[in-house]
């Protein structure tokens, strides 16, 4: 391949089935992922993890901490700092309960997979070191879904810091994929006093890397990524600091990106609106109708 675009071998057949009406799209599940940034000399770096090659979905690809929304976080009252749930609902395009759950998922996944917690005992603080045995026991319980994130916050007496997040973009898994997610991508800065670690069972490596360097490695075919990952990296290249990226987030267009596939002149044309670099032309081996 000329670059590092993740492209499963089963996609052409599934795309044909969708076009012919023999494949019914599954309903996408809500999800959130977080682009965690920290400043270095002259440019921010982003925290990325490499998914284990054995993973059924995007094995070997580089991604950000992320995962599905826990429905238990929709309704439970939690202590909350930053923009209101109503503000987030408008920004995310969901109702207030859904907005709370999506933001909770973003903060939870950052804690589960990177050991970084965007919450504190007060509305203007964040916790410090979260590597102690008691913290790890709670993190493991949250990761195993034995404990909802809302319950975890309540148990710890913590305030969720929604003001430390900026929602950046929204991508929906193509209709021909067997596992589909409606995913909101957030940006956040690494809080002072905290550090990342590979706490995920799904990753075999983590790196801090400049967005431009990661994009260059993708272009050379050295790093495998899904379209949303490389697209967001390219969007982050112009920013000189994490604060600049966070300041830009409220002005971002949140129209969801959904891949489209069509049959045209004996080939499948797969495209992502607004992202021409990902367009693929796939011969079907059949005579055009």
C-alpha positions in Angstrom: 0.0 0.0 0.0 1.2 3.5 -0.7 0.2 4.8 2.7 -0.9 3.4 6.0 -4.7 3.5 5.4 -6.3 0.6 7.2 -8.4 -1.4 4.7 -9.9 -4.8 5.6 -9.9 -7.4 2.9 -13.6 -8.2 3.4 -14.8 -4.6 2.6 -15.3 -5.1 -1.2 -17.7 -8.0 -0.7 -19.6 -6.3 2.1 -19.9 -3.1 0.0 -21.3 -5.1 -2.9 -23.8 -6.8 -0.6 -24.9 -3.4 0.7 -25.3 -2.0 -2.8 -27.3 -5.0 -3.9 -29.6 -4.8 -0.8 -28.5 -8.1 0.8 -26.8 -6.5 3.7 -28.7 -4.6 6.4 -26.6 -2.0 8.2 -26.4 -2.4 12.0 -27.2 0.5 14.2 -24.0 2.3 15.3 -23.2 2.4 19.1 -22.3 5.7 20.7 -18.6 6.0 21.4 -16.0 8.6 22.4 -12.2 8.9 21.9 -9.7 11.5 23.2 -6.8 13.1 21.5 -4.6 13.7 24.5 -2.0 16.5 23.9 1.0 17.9 25.8 3.3 20.7 24.9 7.0 20.3 23.9 9.3 22.9 22.4 7.4 24.7 19.7 4.7 22.0 19.0 2.3 19.7 20.9 2.6 16.0 20.8 -0.2 13.5 20.8 -0.6 10.3 22.8 -1.3 7.3 20.6 -1.6 3.6 21.2 -1.1 0.7 18.8 -3.9 -1.8 18.8 -2.7 -5.4 19.3 -2.5 -7.3 16.0 -4.8 -9.9 17.5 -7.7 -7.4 17.8 -10.7 -8.2 15.5 -11.1 -4.5 14.7 -8.2 -2.5 13.3 -5.5 -4.8 14.7 -2.1 -3.2 14.4 -3.5 0.3 13.7 -2.5 3.4 15.7 -5.4 5.1 17.5 -6.3 7.2 20.5 -7.8 6.0 23.8 -11.5 5.5 23.2 -14.5 3.2 23.6 -18.2 2.8 23.8 -20.7 4.8 25.9 -21.9 3.1 29.1 -25.7 3.6 29.2 -25.5 3.6 33.0 -23.9 7.1 32.8 -26.9 8.6 31.0 -29.1 9.4 34.0 -27.1 9.2 37.2 -26.4 12.6 38.8 -22.7 13.4 38.9 -20.7 16.5 40.0 -19.9 18.5 36.9 -17.7 21.4 36.1 -17.5 23.4 32.9 -20.1 24.0 30.2 -23.5 22.8 31.2 -25.1 19.5 30.0 -27.4 21.6 27.9 -24.4 23.2 26.2 -22.8 19.9 25.5 -26.1 18.5 24.2 -26.3 21.2 21.6 -22.7 20.8 20.7 -22.9 17.0 20.4 -26.3 16.9 18.8 -27.9 14.7 21.4 -30.1 15.1 24.5 -28.7 16.2 27.9 -28.6 12.6 29.3 -26.8 11.4 26.2 -24.4 14.4 26.4 -23.5 13.4 30.0 -22.9 9.8 28.9 -20.7 10.8 25.9 -18.6 13.1 28.0 -18.3 10.5 30.7 -17.1 8.0 28.1 -14.4 10.3 26.9 -13.1 10.9 30.4 -13.5 7.2 31.4 -11.6 5.9 28.4 -8.7 8.3 28.9 -8.5 7.0 32.5 -8.9 3.3 31.5 -6.4 3.2 28.7 -3.9 6.0 29.5 -4.2 6.3 33.3 -5.1 10.0 33.0 -8.1 11.3 34.9 -9.8 14.6 33.9 -11.5 15.0 37.3 -10.8 16.5 40.6 -12.1 17.0 44.2 -13.2 20.5 43.2 -14.4 22.3 40.1 -11.0 23.9 39.5 -8.7 21.0 40.4 -7.6 17.7 39.0 -6.3 14.6 40.9 -2.5 14.0 41.1 -0.9 10.6 40.9 -3.4 7.9 40.1 -1.0 4.9 40.1 -1.6 3.7 43.7 -3.1 0.2 44.4 -6.5 1.6 45.4 -6.7 3.8 42.3 -5.7 0.8 40.1 -8.4 -1.4 41.8 -11.0 1.2 40.9 -9.7 1.7 37.4 -9.8 -2.1 36.8 -13.4 -2.2 38.1 -14.4 0.6 35.7 -12.6 -1.1 32.8 -14.4 -4.4 33.6 -17.7 -2.6 33.8 -18.2 -3.8 37.3 -18.4 -0.1 38.3 -19.9 2.6 36.1 -17.9 5.8 35.7 -20.6 7.8 37.4 -20.4 5.5 40.4 -16.7 5.7 40.4 -16.8 9.5 40.5 -19.4 9.5 43.3 -17.4 7.0 45.3 -14.3 9.1 45.0 -16.1 12.4 45.6 -14.8 13.8 42.3 -16.0 16.5 39.9 -15.9 15.7 36.2 -14.0 18.5 34.4 -15.8 18.8 31.2 -14.1 22.2 30.7 -10.8 20.3 30.1 -12.3 18.8 26.9 -13.1 20.2 23.5 -15.1 18.2 21.0 -13.2 18.1 17.7 -15.1 16.0 15.1 -17.6 13.2 14.7 -17.2 10.1 12.5 -19.7 7.2 12.0 -18.4 3.8 11.0 -19.5 2.9 7.4 -22.8 1.1 6.9 -21.1 -2.0 5.5 -19.0 -2.6 8.6 -20.3 -5.4 11.0 -19.2 -3.3 14.0 -20.4 0.3 13.8 -19.8 3.3 16.1 -21.0 6.9 16.2 -17.8 8.4 17.6 -17.1 11.9 19.0 -13.5 12.8 19.0 -12.3 15.1 21.8 -9.1 17.0 22.4 -7.6 17.5 25.9 -4.4 18.6 27.4 -2.4 16.3 29.8 -3.1 17.7 33.3 -0.1 18.9 35.3 1.1 16.2 37.7 -0.3 13.3 35.7 1.5 11.0 33.3 0.3 8.5 30.8 0.9 4.8 30.9 -0.3 1.8 28.8 -3.1 0.7 30.9 -5.0 -0.9 28.0 -5.3 -4.6 27.4 -6.0 -3.7 23.7 -2.7 -2.0 23.0 0.9 -3.3 22.8 2.6 0.1 22.5 2.0 3.7 23.2 3.9 6.8 21.9 3.9 10.5 22.2 4.4 11.9 18.7 4.1 15.2 16.9 1.0 15.2 14.6 3.2 16.1 11.6 5.6 13.2 12.3 2.8 10.7 12.7 1.2 12.0 9.4 4.5 11.7 7.6 5.0 8.1 8.9 1.4 7.3 7.7 2.2 8.7 4.2 5.3 6.5 4.0 3.3 3.4 5.0 5.1 3.1 8.3 2.1 3.6 10.6 -1.2 2.0 10.0 -4.3 4.2 10.8 -8.0 4.4 10.2 -9.2 7.5 8.2 -10.5 9.4 11.3 -7.2 9.0 13.0 -5.0 10.4 10.2 -7.6 13.0 9.4 -7.5 14.5 12.9 -3.7 14.4 13.0 -3.6 16.4 9.8 -6.1 18.9 11.3 -3.9 19.3 14.4 -0.6 20.1 12.5 -1.1 23.9 12.4 -1.5 24.4 16.2 1.5 25.4 18.2 0.2 24.3 21.6 -2.5 22.2 23.2 -4.2 25.4 24.4 -4.5 26.6 20.8 -6.2 23.4 19.8 -8.6 23.5 22.7 -9.4 27.1 21.9 -10.2 26.1 18.3 -12.6 23.3 19.3 -15.8 25.3 19.8 -15.6 26.6 16.3 -15.3 23.1 14.7 -18.0 21.8 12.3 -19.6 18.8 14.0 -21.3 17.4 10.9 -20.8 13.7 11.1 -18.5 12.1 8.5 -20.0 8.9 7.1 -18.3 6.9 4.3 -20.3 6.3 1.2 -20.0 3.4 -1.3 -21.4 3.2 -4.8 -21.2 1.0 -7.8 -19.9 2.9 -10.9 -18.7 1.6 -14.3 -17.8 -1.9 -13.0 -16.1 -0.7 -9.8 -16.9 0.2 -6.3 -16.1 3.8 -5.4 -15.6 4.3 -1.6 -15.4 7.8 -0.4 -15.5 9.9 2.8 -17.3 13.3 2.2 -14.8 16.1 2.8 -11.8 13.8 2.8 -10.8 13.0 -0.8 -7.5 11.4 0.2 -9.4 8.3 1.4 -11.3 7.7 -1.8 -10.8 4.2 -3.2 -11.8 2.6 -6.6 -12.2 -1.1 -6.2 -12.8 -3.3 -9.4 -15.7 -5.6 -8.9 -14.7 -8.1 -11.6 -18.3 -7.9 -12.9 -19.7 -6.4 -16.1 -21.3 -3.0 -15.5 -25.1 -3.0 -15.6 
